[in-house]
Amino acid sequence: MMNWGAKRSPLPKSCAGYIMIDYQSVVELADQLPLAEKARLIEHLSAGLRQNLEVEAFRRMDWHEFLERTAGSLADTPIERPPQPPLEEREQLE
């Protein structure tokens, strides 16, 4: 029988191998962390968010702007083609 008056467990429920957890549960768990661990969590979330925002910005960018931003990105380290060996003699096609 379910105890409706009991405090809800902050542990996540599993669904098809994925953990489903709501925002409030995350907040409750984060509130229990020591200060140093909270700082690590913020750094982790910030890095992931920054990456996602950059990817989304590039996805929404039109191709002209993309070329403007990436053109010359290898100017300091240009790609050089090494000397090529001489071509071999091949039979003529008929």
C-alpha positions as CSV (number, residue, x, y, z in Angstrom):
1,M,0.0,0.0,0.0
2,M,1.3,3.5,-0.9
3,N,2.1,5.9,1.9
4,W,0.9,9.2,0.4
5,G,2.1,11.2,3.4
6,A,5.7,10.0,3.1
7,K,8.4,12.3,1.7
8,R,9.1,11.7,-2.0
9,S,12.4,9.9,-2.7
10,P,14.8,12.1,-4.8
11,L,16.1,8.9,-6.4
12,P,15.5,8.8,-10.2
13,K,13.2,6.3,-11.9
14,S,14.5,4.2,-14.8
15,C,12.7,4.1,-18.1
16,A,14.1,2.0,-21.0
17,G,17.7,2.2,-19.6
18,Y,17.5,6.0,-19.3
19,I,17.2,7.8,-15.9
20,M,14.3,10.1,-15.7
21,I,14.6,12.8,-13.1
22,D,12.8,16.1,-12.7
23,Y,14.2,19.5,-12.1
24,Q,13.0,19.7,-8.5
25,S,14.7,16.4,-7.6
26,V,18.0,17.7,-9.1
27,V,17.7,20.9,-7.0
28,E,17.1,18.9,-3.8
29,L,20.1,16.6,-4.5
30,A,22.3,19.6,-5.4
31,D,21.3,21.4,-2.2
32,Q,22.8,18.5,-0.2
33,L,26.2,18.8,-1.9
34,P,29.2,20.3,-0.1
35,L,30.3,23.7,-1.5
36,A,33.3,22.3,-3.4
37,E,31.0,19.7,-5.1
38,K,28.5,22.4,-6.0
39,A,31.2,24.4,-7.7
40,R,32.3,21.3,-9.7
41,L,28.7,20.8,-10.7
42,I,28.3,24.4,-11.9
43,E,31.6,24.1,-13.9
44,H,30.3,20.9,-15.5
45,L,26.9,22.3,-16.4
46,S,28.5,25.6,-17.6
47,A,30.9,23.7,-19.9
48,G,28.1,21.6,-21.4
49,L,25.8,24.5,-21.8
50,R,28.6,26.6,-23.5
51,Q,29.2,23.7,-25.9
52,N,25.5,23.3,-26.7
53,L,25.1,27.0,-27.3
54,E,28.1,27.2,-29.7
55,V,26.8,24.2,-31.7
56,E,23.3,25.6,-31.9
57,A,24.8,29.0,-33.0
58,F,26.7,27.3,-35.9
59,R,23.6,25.3,-36.9
60,R,21.5,28.5,-37.2
61,M,24.3,30.4,-39.0
62,D,23.8,30.8,-42.8
63,W,26.6,29.5,-45.0
64,H,28.0,33.0,-45.9
65,E,28.6,33.8,-42.3
66,F,30.1,30.3,-41.6
67,L,32.6,30.9,-44.5
68,E,33.5,34.3,-43.2
69,R,34.2,33.0,-39.7
70,T,36.2,29.9,-40.8
71,A,38.0,31.4,-43.8
72,G,41.7,31.8,-42.9
73,S,41.4,29.8,-39.7
74,L,44.5,27.9,-40.7
75,A,46.5,31.0,-41.8
76,D,49.1,30.5,-39.1
77,T,49.5,26.8,-40.0
78,P,48.8,26.5,-43.7
79,I,48.3,23.1,-45.2
80,E,51.2,22.2,-47.5
81,R,51.2,19.5,-50.1
82,P,54.5,17.5,-50.0
83,P,56.3,16.7,-53.2
84,Q,54.5,14.0,-55.2
85,P,56.2,11.0,-56.8
86,P,56.3,11.0,-60.7
87,L,53.3,9.5,-62.4
88,E,53.6,5.9,-63.6
89,E,53.2,5.0,-67.2
90,R,49.8,3.3,-67.9
91,E,48.4,1.6,-70.9
92,Q,46.3,3.7,-73.2
93,L,42.5,3.1,-73.2
94,E,40.9,2.2,-76.5
